[in-house]
């Protein structure tokens, strides 16, 4: 049975939601097993410690770019009508939102996708931060923070189409995008070999990137198989988080679609990965200061993601893989904002110990 038959038999919404759940589960599983995390990659970069976390992120990012561009070149994907390219965008929103999101993910020790992945592993800090993120995202979309978001977004805008296509702006095409992705994939492989990446770091990093590209392909394939209007889209976590918040609190105003199936899928995939790796562990806050820090960071991420039009995955990988101008500005802002916030907090590197543990205190005793 092909995709058209599924759409005719089960409805477009059901197929989109099911596909979103499956792709989300793949993303959640691979992200959990590889410990995929933009925050950790940024910290290694700014601290000059090019290690496992940075290599995993580069593997995922380059894989998403290469596969997405290859799909476009082979005629299996058309992203010209995607929101990231076709609609009018905000350069000021991308810059300010990226800075805020980057700073926030340092404070919460993870971006939006990482918080969802950790929540499925028993991390109550991530669960609370994720809820605060969703509330702030909804307030920024259509609540108390919406006027501020609209004002900042209006400072500097760019038309949709070629003006928002980074490849078109630099005089390149999708072959250039493919070569760019292959170049970064080579860098990722070199870093991975130098740091002696473990099996799941390789497989998980590549699998995470494949899930991002697969989401693009799937939504486009459904749009070509259905008479209904289907938005060509990829993975993102800010909009779906706000959508699920409203589904829980009020009568759903929109039918189920790709986003509605994706978030539960990520949670289930991550939980499965934690069970396989025997990494499920209930963790909480160690003190009041850390709790306040997580809450403020989640609020910064929620507002920043809606201002920028995407999170670390939605803008950084999904939008970045199709070379949307605003997505790349957002991604650069995230790296810059995270670096500045890390310097302000001056937190120590923790590679093996969770935030709930403290180093043992050694008290010298006279003989």
C-alpha positions in Angstrom: 0.0 0.0 0.0 1.5 3.3 -1.0 1.1 6.7 0.7 -1.8 7.8 -1.4 -3.8 4.8 -0.5 -3.1 5.4 3.2 -4.2 9.0 2.9 -7.4 7.9 1.2 -8.2 5.2 3.7 -7.1 6.8 7.0 -7.3 10.6 6.3 -4.4 13.1 5.8 -4.4 14.0 9.5 -4.1 10.4 10.7 -1.2 9.7 8.3 0.6 12.9 9.3 0.2 12.2 13.0 1.4 8.6 12.6 4.4 9.6 10.6 5.2 12.3 13.0 5.1 9.8 15.9 7.4 7.3 14.1 9.9 10.0 13.0 9.7 11.5 16.5 10.4 8.1 18.1 13.5 7.7 15.8 14.8 11.2 16.7 14.2 10.6 20.4 15.9 7.2 20.4 19.0 8.3 18.5 19.2 11.6 20.4 19.1 9.8 23.7 21.6 7.1 22.8 24.1 9.6 21.3 23.5 12.3 24.0 22.9 14.7 21.1 22.9 18.2 22.6 23.6 21.6 21.1 24.4 23.1 24.5 27.1 20.5 25.2 28.6 21.0 21.7 28.7 24.8 22.2 30.4 24.5 25.5 33.1 22.2 24.1 33.7 24.7 21.3 34.0 27.8 23.4 36.2 26.1 25.9 38.5 24.8 23.2 37.8 21.1 24.1 36.7 19.6 20.8 35.4 16.3 22.1 32.6 13.8 21.7 29.7 16.1 22.1 30.8 18.5 19.4 31.5 15.6 17.0 28.0 14.2 17.6 26.3 17.5 16.9 28.4 18.0 13.7 27.6 14.4 12.6 23.8 15.1 13.1 23.9 18.6 11.5 26.0 17.6 8.4 23.9 14.4 7.9 20.7 16.5 7.9 22.2 19.0 5.4 23.5 16.3 3.0 20.4 14.2 3.0 18.0 17.2 2.7 20.0 18.7 -0.2 20.3 15.3 -1.9 16.5 14.8 -1.7 16.0 18.2 -3.3 18.5 17.4 -6.1 16.8 14.1 -6.8 13.4 15.6 -7.0 12.1 13.9 -3.8 11.7 17.2 -1.9 10.7 20.7 -2.7 11.1 23.2 0.1 10.3 26.4 -1.8 6.9 26.6 -0.2 8.1 25.9 3.4 7.5 28.5 6.0 11.2 29.1 6.5 11.7 30.1 2.9 8.4 31.3 1.4 7.0 33.5 4.2 8.3 36.9 5.2 10.9 36.6 8.0 12.4 38.7 10.7 16.2 39.1 10.9 15.9 41.0 14.1 13.8 38.3 15.6 16.3 35.7 14.5 19.2 37.6 16.0 17.6 38.5 19.3 15.8 35.2 19.6 18.9 33.2 18.9 20.9 35.1 21.6 18.1 34.6 24.1 17.7 30.9 23.3 21.4 30.2 23.5 21.7 31.9 26.9 18.6 30.0 28.1 19.8 26.6 27.1 23.0 27.1 29.2 20.9 28.0 32.2 18.7 24.9 31.8 21.5 22.6 30.8 19.8 21.7 27.5 17.8 23.0 24.6 14.1 22.3 24.1 14.6 18.9 22.4 17.1 17.8 25.0 14.7 18.7 27.8 12.0 16.4 26.3 14.6 13.6 25.8 15.8 14.0 29.4 12.2 14.1 30.8 11.6 10.7 29.4 14.7 9.5 31.3 13.3 10.5 34.7 14.8 14.0 34.9 12.3 16.1 36.8 14.5 19.3 36.3 14.0 18.9 32.5 10.3 18.1 32.9 9.6 21.3 34.9 11.8 23.4 32.5 10.0 21.9 29.5 6.6 22.9 31.0 7.9 26.5 31.6 9.2 26.5 28.1 5.8 25.5 26.6 3.9 28.1 28.7 6.3 30.9 27.7 6.2 29.8 24.0 2.4 29.9 24.0 2.4 33.3 25.8 4.8 34.6 23.1 2.7 33.2 20.3 -0.7 34.4 21.3 -0.6 35.6 24.9 0.8 38.3 27.1 4.3 38.3 25.4 2.9 38.4 21.9 3.0 42.2 21.5 6.7 42.3 22.6 7.5 39.5 20.1 5.7 41.3 17.3 7.5 44.6 18.1 11.0 43.0 18.1 10.2 41.1 15.0 9.2 44.2 13.1 12.6 46.0 13.6 14.2 44.3 10.6 12.4 42.0 8.2 13.2 40.2 4.9 10.8 39.1 2.1 10.2 35.4 1.5 11.5 33.6 -1.6 15.0 34.2 -2.9 15.7 37.0 -0.4 15.4 34.4 2.4 17.3 31.7 0.7 20.9 31.7 1.8 22.1 29.7 -1.2 20.5 32.2 -3.6 22.0 35.1 -1.8 25.5 33.8 -2.1 25.0 32.9 -5.8 25.0 29.1 -5.2 22.6 26.3 -5.7 21.7 23.0 -4.1 24.8 21.4 -5.4 26.7 24.0 -3.5 24.6 23.2 -0.4 25.4 19.5 -0.8 29.1 20.1 -1.1 28.9 22.4 2.0 27.3 19.6 3.9 29.8 17.0 2.7 32.6 19.3 3.8 31.2 19.6 7.4 30.6 15.8 7.4 34.3 15.3 6.7 35.1 17.6 9.6 32.7 15.7 11.8 34.2 12.3 10.9 37.7 13.6 11.6 36.6 14.9 15.0 34.8 11.6 15.7 37.9 9.6 14.9 40.2 11.8 17.0 37.9 11.5 20.0 37.4 7.8 19.5 33.6 8.0 19.4 31.8 5.1 20.8 29.4 3.1 18.6 26.2 4.9 19.7 27.8 8.3 19.2 28.4 7.4 15.5 25.0 5.7 14.9 23.0 8.1 17.1 24.6 11.2 15.6 23.9 10.1 12.0 20.5 8.7 13.0 19.5 12.1 14.5 20.4 13.9 11.4 18.5 11.4 9.2 15.4 11.9 11.3 15.5 15.6 10.6 15.8 15.1 6.9 13.2 12.3 7.0 10.6 14.7 8.4 11.1 17.0 5.5 10.7 14.2 3.0 7.6 12.7 4.7 5.7 16.0 5.0 6.4 16.8 1.3 5.4 13.2 0.2 2.1 13.6 2.1 1.5 17.0 0.5 1.9 15.4 -2.9 -0.4 12.5 -2.1 -3.3 14.4 -0.5 -6.0 16.8 -1.8 -5.9 18.6 1.5 -3.6 21.5 2.2 -0.5 20.1 3.8 2.4 22.3 5.1 5.8 21.1 4.1 7.7 21.1 7.4 10.4 19.5 9.4 11.1 18.8 13.1 10.7 21.6 15.6 9.8 21.8 19.3 8.6 25.3 20.1 5.4 25.4 18.2 4.4 21.8 18.9 5.1 22.3 22.7 2.7 25.3 22.7 0.2 23.3 20.7 0.2 20.4 23.1 -0.1 22.7 26.1 -3.3 24.1 24.6 -4.6 20.6 23.8 -4.2 19.7 27.4 -5.7 22.8 28.9 -8.5 23.6 26.4 -10.6 22.0 23.7 -8.3 21.3 20.8 -8.8 24.0 18.1 -6.8 22.3 15.4 -6.9 18.7 14.1 -4.1 16.3 14.9 -1.2 16.6 12.5 2.5 15.9 12.2 3.5 18.1 15.2 0.8 16.4 17.4 2.3 13.0 16.8 5.9 14.1 16.9 6.2 15.2 20.5 4.8 11.9 22.1 7.0 10.0 19.6 10.2 11.7 20.8 9.2 11.0 24.4 8.6 7.3 23.7 11.7 6.9 21.6 13.9 8.5 24.3 12.3 6.4 27.1 13.0 3.3 25.0 16.6 4.3 24.6 17.0 4.9 28.3 15.6 1.5 29.1 17.9 -0.2 26.7 20.9 1.6 28.0 19.7 1.2 31.6 19.9 5.0 32.1 16.4 5.7 33.5 16.9 7.6 36.8 14.7 10.0 38.7 16.5 13.3 39.4 15.5 16.6 40.9 16.8 20.0 41.9 19.7 20.2 44.4 18.7 23.7 45.8 16.5 26.7 45.3 19.1 28.6 43.2 19.4 25.9 40.6 15.6 25.7 40.3 15.3 29.5 39.8 18.0 29.3 37.2 16.3 26.6 35.2 13.0 28.5 35.2 14.5 31.7 34.0 16.5 29.8 31.3 13.3 28.0 30.1 11.5 31.3 29.9 14.3 32.8 27.8 14.2 29.8 25.5 10.5 29.9 25.1 10.4 33.5 24.2 13.5 33.3 22.1 12.3 30.3 20.1 9.1 32.0 19.1 10.9 35.2 18.3 13.4 33.4 16.1 10.9 31.1 14.5 12.4 27.9 15.9 14.5 26.1 18.5 17.9 24.5 18.3 16.4 21.7 16.1 13.7 23.7 14.4 15.9 26.6 13.3 19.4 25.2 13.8 19.0 21.9 12.0 15.7 21.8 10.2 15.9 25.4 8.9 19.7 25.2 8.6 19.5 22.0 6.4 17.5 24.0 3.7 19.7 27.1 4.1 17.0 29.5 5.3 18.7 32.8 6.0 16.9 33.5 9.3 17.6 29.9 10.5 21.4 30.5 10.1 21.2 33.8 11.8 19.4 32.1 14.7 21.9 29.3 14.9 24.8 31.8 15.0 23.0 33.7 17.7 22.5 30.6 19.8 26.2 29.8 19.7 27.1 33.4 20.6 24.4 33.7 23.4 25.5 30.4 24.9 29.1 31.4 24.9 28.4 34.6 26.7 26.1 33.0 29.2 28.6 30.3 29.9 31.3 32.9 30.6 28.9 34.8 32.9 28.0 31.7 34.9 31.5 30.2 34.7 30.2 26.8 35.4 32.7 23.9 35.6 32.7 21.2 32.9 30.7 18.1 34.0 31.0 15.1 31.8 30.1 12.3 34.1 28.4 13.7 37.1 24.8 14.9 37.0 23.8 18.3 38.5 22.4 16.6 41.6 25.8 15.3 42.7 28.5 17.2 44.5 32.2 16.5 44.6 33.4 14.9 47.8 35.1 17.2 50.3 38.5 16.0 51.5 39.4 17.2 55.0 43.0 16.8 56.0 43.6 15.2 59.3 46.8 15.7 61.3 48.7 12.5 62.1 
